Amino acid sequence: MDTGYLIGGIVTLAAGLFSLGIGVFKPQGLLRIAKQKIKAFTFGREPGDKAVVITCIVAGAVLLIAAAVLFAVGAANA
C-alpha cells in the first residue's frame, strides 16, 4: 500500500468519524461552530439545528465512504 493512500485514508477516516460524532452526539459548542461554517456557504442564511445535524451526518458518511475507497485503491496498487 502506498504511503499517500494510507495517510489520506487515515485522515479521511478521522474527519468522517469527527463529523459523525458532531451529528450523533450534538455537542453544543461544536454544533455552533458547524452552524457558522455552513452559514458561510448559504449566503448568510441561518441554518437550523436539525439541518446542521443532518449535514454533519451526511458529510461523515460520505467521508467514511471516501476513506474506504482510498484504502481499497491503496491496497490494489500495492
C-alpha positions in Angstrom: 0.0 0.0 0.0 1.4 3.4 -1.0 2.0 5.8 1.9 -0.1 8.5 0.3 -3.2 6.4 0.2 -2.6 5.2 3.7 -2.2 8.7 5.2 -5.1 10.0 3.1 -7.3 7.2 4.2 -6.5 7.7 7.9 -7.1 11.5 7.7 -10.3 11.0 5.8 -11.4 8.3 8.3 -10.7 10.6 11.2 -12.6 13.5 9.6 -15.6 11.3 8.9 -15.7 10.0 12.4 -15.4 13.5 13.8 -18.2 14.7 11.6 -20.4 11.8 12.5 -19.6 12.4 16.2 -20.9 16.0 15.9 -24.0 14.8 14.2 -24.8 12.0 16.5 -23.8 13.4 19.9 -24.7 17.0 19.2 -22.2 18.9 21.5 -23.4 22.5 21.6 -20.0 24.1 21.1 -19.1 22.1 18.0 -22.6 22.4 16.6 -22.4 26.2 16.9 -19.1 26.1 15.0 -20.5 23.9 12.3 -23.5 26.2 12.0 -21.2 29.1 11.4 -19.3 27.2 8.8 -22.5 26.2 7.0 -23.8 29.8 7.2 -20.8 30.9 5.2 -21.9 28.6 2.3 -25.6 29.5 2.5 -25.0 33.3 1.7 -25.8 34.4 5.3 -28.9 32.4 5.9 -29.0 30.9 9.4 -29.4 27.1 9.2 -31.5 25.3 11.9 -30.0 22.8 14.3 -31.7 19.9 12.6 -30.2 21.0 9.2 -26.7 21.2 10.7 -27.1 17.7 12.3 -28.3 16.2 9.0 -25.4 17.9 7.1 -22.8 16.6 9.6 -24.2 13.0 9.4 -24.3 13.1 5.6 -20.8 14.6 5.4 -19.5 12.0 7.8 -21.0 9.1 5.8 -19.5 10.5 2.5 -16.1 10.9 4.2 -16.2 7.3 5.5 -17.0 6.0 2.0 -14.1 8.1 0.6 -11.8 6.6 3.3 -12.9 3.1 2.3 -12.2 3.9 -1.4 -8.7 5.3 -0.5 -7.9 2.2 1.4 -9.1 -0.1 -1.3 -7.3 1.7 -4.1 -4.1 1.8 -2.0 -4.4 -2.0 -1.4 -5.0 -2.6 -5.0 -1.9 -0.6 -6.1 0.4 -2.5 -3.7 
